[in-house]
Amino acid sequence: MSKNDVQMIKSIYQSFNARDIDGVLATLAEDVAWANGMDGDHVHGRKGVRNYWTRQWAVVSPFVEPVAFDDSEDGVVAVEVIQSVFDLNGQPLEGQIHGLKDKTVTHIFRMEGGKIVRFDIQDAL
């Protein structure tokens, strides 16, 4: 994992938390496969990610804080994050809403040519 990879991923979280969709989309490959944490499976392409987040942010306000970065065995970057979900008034949501809940999860980023080509979510081990 390069220092540039870590910095790019940190900037993705900053942009996501600031609701700067374009800031994140600039780091994604055109045909990215992005995990859909609300409904399962993946959305595809930058337009798919934009639509997914626009829909998600209309019902909940997620916040993700990266706490650890690591290379995985297959050469991708694994990031442990604390995921918090709030309602649109900024109040913490308790329990599970649309597949999202407060918890620690691992985000898996696969990169090619300096762009994110795939993003997956797994429960923290």
N, C-alpha and C positions, 0 to 999 in steps of 0.2 A: 504494500500500500504506500503510495507516494504522499508526500506532504501536500501536493497539489490536489490529490483525490480527497484527502481529509478536509482541506479548506473548501473545496467545491461542495462537498456534502454538508459541511457546517453552514455554508451560505444558502443551501437549499432549505434547511430547517429555519433559518432566519427569515427567508422570503416567505415560506409557507406560513409561519406564525404571524407575519405581518400582512398576510393575505395578498402578497405580491405574486399573482399567478405568472405574469410574464417573466419575472425574475427566475422562477423555477423552470418554466417551459424552455428557456434559453439553454438550460443544461441537459435537456432531454433529446434523445435521438428522435427523428421524425416518426419512426415506427415503434416507439417505446411500448413495452408491455408493463402496465402499472397496476399493482394490486388494488382491488376495490375492497377496502376494509368495511364498507357498509353492507354490500350485497354478496361478497365473495367473488371469486374468479378475478379477471383482470379487465381493465379498459385498455384500449389500444390507440396509439398515436397521440400527438400533442392536443388535438381537438378533443379526443376522448377524455384526457386528463382534465382539460379545462372544464368540460361539461360535468364531469364527476365532481370536481371540487366546488363548482358553482352550485350544484344541487346539494352537496353535503353542507356547505356553509349557509345554505338557506334554512337548515333545520337544526344544526348544532355548530358549536364553535370549538374545534379541537385545537390542542396545543401539544407540541412534542418537544421534549428536551433530550438531546443526545447526551449520554453519560459515559459511553465507552465505545471505542473504535477498535476493530480487530480484522485481520485478514482471515478469511475462512480457508478451509482446506483446498477449495477449488479456485482460489485466487480472487474471489470477490470481496467486497468490503461489507462486513457485518457491523451494524451499529445498534447498541443497546439504547433504547429510549424509554423515557417515562412519558406515557401518553395520558393526557388529561382531557376530559371532554366537558364542556360547559354548555348551558343553554344560551340562547341568543341574548339574554340579559346578563350574562357573565356569571351565572350561578352554577356551581359544580353539579353535574348529573350523577346520580347514584344508580347503581345497577347497570344493566345493559340497555342501551338505546341504539337501535339500528346497527347492531353488531359492534358498537364502540363502547368502551368502558375504561375507567381509570385502571391502568395496569402498566407493567413493564413488558415490553415486547422487543423483538429484534427485527430490525429492518435490514434487508439484504439488497445491496446495490451491485449490479453488473454493469461494467463500463467497457466501451469500445471507442477508440478514437477520441477520447476526452469527453464523451457523452454517456449519459445513463441510457442503457438499452433495455434494462429490466429491473423492476423493483418488486420485492416480495416482503410479506410480513409473516413472522412466525412468533409463536409464544416464546418468551424467554425461557431458557433452560434452567 
